[in-house]
Structures are given as structure tokens and as C-alpha cells.
Amino acid sequence: MSDSIYLIYSLLSLSPWIASLIGTLIYQNAKKETLLQREKAHSVLNGDKLSTLSKPLGGREIKEFTTVMASVVMSPSWIQITIGRIVTLFGGEINVFTKIIDWARREAKQRLREDISKAGFDEVINLRLETSIITKTNGGNDKTSGVEIIAYGTAIKY
Amino acid sequence: MPFTNIETIPGQTIVQSMGVVTGSTVRSKNIFKDIGAGLKNIVGGELKAYTELLQESRNQSLYRMLADAQARGANAVVNVRFTTSSVAGGAAELLAYGTAVIVAPMNIQ
């Protein structure tokens, strides 16, 4: 009797970690795959629609403009946080966090591309990327963490 | 009021600068959204509740910046920048700042 209670208890306490493993391996990869497809759909022959230049190339005249913004909050899973903490002991590049931040930036930029093509703009100039972190409590033992990315720029029509 | 994050308003010339205008806000989600975000954090990926929070607060800070510009008698804001920081647990600060200017239509020669 006490054995079965112990088994149920250990399964319950392990279940978030199992969910975390499945989420890391399956859910995150599926989301990244759809992001890749969305990026492919928006690639144009003469390059990206986003640029950090303050003027459009070729001295083209701007007919219409508006400021556009896109943001995303991305979080690593428990497993990735744990791997990150272990790697921190040895130092060097923390690959799991690099990947999460890179994913968040790509997502924010892709949202900008989709927004401007929906609104009929040709290009985004002067793109800026801002990054900051979100935590639920300060310095506590809490695992909630995330990175927030804001991408903004001036959408223009030639 | 038009605002851009480039140095000019396209098609118009800057007549006068009215100084730096800022707008900021610190916002947080309610505890239920925080719990939801905590659960989503187990598997990782996007935390939609916090993305929403960010969108609300950046609209608010933008609105405050434009109100500041209007109070100074400007009719446009150029070189707008956004920065974020996390002040305390669960709250995010979003600051928008730029240069308030008076613009006039360019004379066509």
C-alpha cells in the first residue's frame, strides 16, 4: 500500500519534468519549424525587407511612412534552465540560452515582416532591437524566466 | 501626431526642436496570468501573457510621450527609441523617448 502511494507521489513530482522534456524536444522544434516555413514564405529575391539603414537604398523617395513595432517574450524550459546552470559551472558558451534568444529575435523580426506586408508597406528602415529579461520574483527560488525582445522601425512605401 | 524612429519626417523639414520628450510606464499582469506563464515556462516557448503585457505598456508609454510633445507645442516626434527594463518581479518598465520638433511641409521648387 505504501509502495503504491510512494509511486504515485514520485510520478506526480516528476510530471513537470516529463512535460518539460516533451516540450523541449517536440513542442519547441515544431514551433521553430513553422517559423522557418513562415520565413521562407517572406524571403524576397533582392534580400530582406528589414534594414538598419536610416534611408532607403538608391535614394528612393518615401511616399508614406509609419512606425511599426513587434514584440515577443520567449522562455527556456525547465530542462534548458537546468542545463544552463550546469554549463555555467564550467563556463563557455551556453548554447541552450543562445538558441532561445536567437529564436525570439527571429520571431520578432518575422512578425514585423508579416505586419508590414499585410499593411502594404514595402520596407522597414532603421530597425532596432531591444532586449530585456522578465522574472517573476527578484532573486527568489522561482523558475519563471523569459527574455523579451522588441523590434521596431519605420515602415515605408516608395 | 506623426512620429518616426528616423531623423526626419519624410517630405517635411524640421523648423524647430522642442527638446527631448519621454513617456514611461511600469505594468504587471495579475496573479492568475503569472501562474499561467509559470506553467507555460515548464515547456518553454512564447509566454503570450507577457507579450500582451508588453504590447499594452508600449502603447501606454507611446501615448504619454506624444502627450508630452503636444504639451510642448510640437507637431511631430523624431528619432523615437524604446528601452525596457524589469523593475521588480513580474513588472516591466517600458520607456519611450524622442525629440519633439515642429515640422513644416517642404517647399517644392
Interface residues (C-beta under 8 A of the other chain):
Chain A: P16 A19 S20 I22 G23 T24 Y27 Q28 K31 S54 K55 I62 F65 T67 M69 S71 V72 V73 M74 S75 P76 S77 W78 Q80 I100 E107 I125 N126 R128 E130 T131 S132 I133 I134 T135 K136 T137 N138 G140 D142 K143 T144 S145 G146 E148 I150 Y152 G153 T154 I156
Chain B: F3 T4 N5 I6 E7 I9 P10 G11 D34 A37 G38 K40 N41 I42 V43 G44 G45 E46 L47 K48 Y50 T51 L53 L54 Q55 R58 V80 R81 F82 T83 T84 S85 S86 A88 G89 G90 A92
